[in-house]
């Protein structure tokens, strides 16, 4: 994969496309790959919380969504979209 910076690459362990995705984290360019155990294709794209009455998604979905939210919040603090400095705290 060519170098991409400041990106979160979520995959679901039940997603038939996940073997074709990038599963390599590179902190030097702030590329975060995360696999949602028990998650299907695009499961992290929908609103989710444990308190949702009709939710059948695994708890790992909430963790993945939290990682995405934390990283997007970090990306918005950058002065340039091409900055490659990873955040100080471990996401």
TISE-994612 format. One record per residue (C-alpha): residue number from 1; residue in one letter; y, x, z. Coordinates in pm, 1 decimal. Layout:
<nodes>
- nr,rest,Y,X,Z
- NUM,a,Y,X,Z
...
</nodes>
This chain:
<nodes>
- nr,rest,Y,X,Z
- 1,x,0.0,0.0,0.0
- 2,x,346.0,127.2,-80.0
- 3,x,567.6,174.7,221.0
- 4,x,710.3,-151.1,348.4
- 5,x,931.0,-151.1,652.8
- 6,x,1021.8,-411.2,912.5
- 7,x,745.3,-655.3,831.4
- 8,x,479.8,-852.5,1019.6
- 9,x,154.4,-906.9,831.5
- 10,x,-46.8,-1182.9,1002.3
- 11,x,-406.0,-1252.7,901.7
- 12,x,-653.6,-1507.5,1032.3
- 13,x,-1009.7,-1398.6,1105.5
- 14,x,-1134.2,-1718.0,932.1
- 15,x,-901.1,-1672.7,633.3
- 16,x,-1103.7,-1596.3,320.2
- 17,x,-803.7,-1399.2,187.5
- 18,x,-768.7,-1170.4,491.6
- 19,x,-989.2,-889.8,354.1
- 20,x,-737.6,-855.7,69.9
- 21,x,-439.9,-832.7,305.5
- 22,x,-295.1,-529.8,477.4
- 23,x,-457.4,-473.3,815.6
- 24,x,-291.0,-141.1,896.0
- 25,x,-6.0,-112.7,1146.1
- 26,x,239.4,170.6,1086.4
- 27,x,489.4,204.3,1371.0
- 28,x,685.7,470.2,1182.6
- 29,x,811.9,203.7,941.2
- 30,x,769.2,-91.8,1178.6
- 31,x,490.7,-256.1,980.8
- 32,x,287.0,-473.9,1218.9
- 33,x,-52.4,-607.4,1111.0
- 34,x,-205.2,-867.4,1340.5
- 35,x,-527.3,-1065.3,1310.5
- 36,x,-545.6,-1407.8,1471.3
- 37,x,-897.6,-1444.3,1608.8
- 38,x,-1026.9,-1784.3,1504.0
- 39,x,-723.1,-1843.4,1283.0
- 40,x,-737.1,-1983.4,932.5
- 41,x,-512.8,-1924.8,630.0
- 42,x,-141.6,-1973.5,715.7
- 43,x,-221.3,-2101.2,1066.4
- 44,x,83.5,-1914.7,1200.2
- 45,x,316.3,-2109.9,969.2
- 46,x,299.0,-2436.1,1164.5
- 47,x,463.4,-2534.6,1494.4
- 48,x,219.7,-2476.4,1776.4
- 49,x,207.7,-2479.5,2152.3
- 50,x,-71.1,-2514.8,2406.1
- 51,x,89.6,-2837.4,2524.7
- 52,x,48.7,-3000.0,2182.5
- 53,x,-177.1,-3298.4,2244.9
- 54,x,-347.0,-3280.7,1906.6
- 55,x,-378.3,-2902.6,1887.3
- 56,x,-719.9,-2765.6,1798.9
- 57,x,-600.7,-2413.0,1726.9
- 58,x,-726.5,-2115.3,1931.4
- 59,x,-498.8,-1957.4,2194.0
- 60,x,-465.4,-1649.7,1971.3
- 61,x,-238.1,-1852.9,1741.3
- 62,x,29.1,-1869.7,2011.7
- 63,x,7.8,-1491.7,2059.9
- 64,x,48.7,-1431.2,1686.2
- 65,x,348.1,-1666.4,1667.3
- 66,x,504.2,-1489.5,1967.5
- 67,x,462.4,-1148.9,1797.2
- 68,x,626.5,-1286.9,1481.5
- 69,x,917.6,-1438.6,1680.9
- 70,x,974.6,-1115.2,1876.6
- 71,x,976.0,-906.8,1561.6
- 72,x,1205.7,-1141.4,1368.7
- 73,x,1447.3,-1131.6,1664.5
- 74,x,1432.1,-750.3,1646.5
- 75,x,1485.5,-749.1,1267.7
- 76,x,1800.0,-956.6,1312.9
- 77,x,1948.9,-686.4,1538.4
- 78,x,1926.9,-421.2,1267.2
- 79,x,2244.3,-316.6,1091.9
- 80,x,2055.0,-274.9,764.5
- 81,x,1735.7,-435.5,634.6
- 82,x,1619.8,-84.4,544.7
- 83,x,1637.7,58.5,897.2
- 84,x,1300.2,190.7,1003.5
- 85,x,1347.4,243.0,1376.0
- 86,x,1077.0,64.7,1574.1
- 87,x,1182.3,-134.6,1879.3
- 88,x,1183.7,39.0,2215.7
- 89,x,942.3,-201.9,2380.4
- 90,x,585.7,-236.2,2263.0
- 91,x,538.6,-564.0,2076.8
</nodes>
